[in-house]
Amino acid sequence: MTSDISWDINEIRHPLDQDAQGINRPPLDINPLYHHIRETPTGVVAVQRASGHAFLVTRWDDVRFVLQDTRFSREHALDVDDVPGLAGTLLGMDPPGHTALRRLVSSSFTARAVARRRPELIRQGDRFLKEMVDQGGPADLMKCFALPFALNAICDLLGLPEEDREEFYKWSTSFLATSHATRAEARASGAVMAEYLGTLIEQRRRQPADDLLSHIAAHAQDFPSEQVIMLPIALIIGGWETTAGNIGTFTQVLLSRAYLGYESGFKYLVQHPEMLNGTVTELERMFSNAAADGMPRRAMHDVRLPGGECLKAGDVVIPSMDAANYDGRVFDTPDRLDFTRATEGRGHLSFGHGIHYCIGRHLGHEAVVTAIGQLVEHLPELSLAIAAESIPRKFGHAVTGPIELPVTW
């Protein structure tokens, strides 16, 4: 995929969608500049970030290589990260510390473990959908359905008290802010969450329950306390924020874009519910909610990428999963929605790859499939209550998605 627009690739600011004030404002569709960069001689270009010089990597083979090769360090790139406070979390560690910490909770996020939680996901989805319908339309799908459903999906697993979840939602929203004006708020929110989780984990040590927090409390004695406290924070934020954003974004796309002769992708699913899983997988590829590409890595050695670019030790590298997901070398007609697309072996990279492959991938995917499936089954006449282009999206935030999604039925 190429573009007829003329670009100056010698003075690219990153994130690509930032405004004159440096606020990142990613649109629903991927910035076309990514396609131009991907077709340069190596698909790698130098970019300028607020933290300094970096290299943006855009081809599928190269992005996957950066994500899996241990010569690229997440831990040594935290000083140039957009989100502060990730030190000591799964999102900011290298092996062997990362491996041990991830192993502590990985059994709760396997495909088999998620399958056991499917009935509870359905029950929760039914609950919030019924509440929205009972209130009558039009309604904000984000506020009434996507956000509470996604938040409860991960909080139920962890065992976060229901009465505290709304407050935790407010803290975590501030924590993920990426604009300079909100960095102080982000750090303050991180400190409040850490204090809250530290108290809760200590309570679980004394009075264990049947939840993941109790498992963490009982099996994490050999880990630094700050890592133990930040572990559930990373799981909650990563779990609800990305899932809610995907439910909102995918619903918006399905309701506003035609598909195979149907008025919309949503109408297609009403008639072909068996295609739900493939539909969500394709939407994950095309509409990732990463607001500014993959979290940066730092090259710890000189490295030559498969595409030919030579990186030096110390270079900051930005792997763009979004750009890679549109690489025509891997995906046939990548700008076309195809709910039957075969991805075995060379699928999308929206959940990452390698040691930092999203631990909640199965839970997040299943939650989105459940949520959209319930909308299709119970609200077949669902439609947007405002024009698709008028739907506001989050900006200055590490994870994108609709701020609100007015719908009617």
Disulfide bonds with the S-S distance in Angstrom:
none
